[in-house]
Amino acid sequence: MNPPVAHAELIATFKRAAADAAHKFGLIKAAANKGPKAIEAATETAAKAAKRRDSFAKKLGDLGVELKY
């Protein structure tokens, strides 16, 4: 079953947000060599990206689109 076209844009936005969140969590490891302030900044950025991802996932869930991430 294909989601309605109106949902396709939201699904694409969710996928970009999920990829962004995964990338930001990867940056935490890279920041480990730069010290605690860099780690803290990377962690905060990753948390914000995850929150955006979860927000889009909730919107899609409310529309009846089931996601696995």
Secondary structure, DSSP 8 states (H G I E B T S, - for coil): ----HHHHHHHHHHHHHHHHHHHHHHHHHHHGGG-HHHHHHHHHHHHHHHHHHHHHHHHHHHTT-----
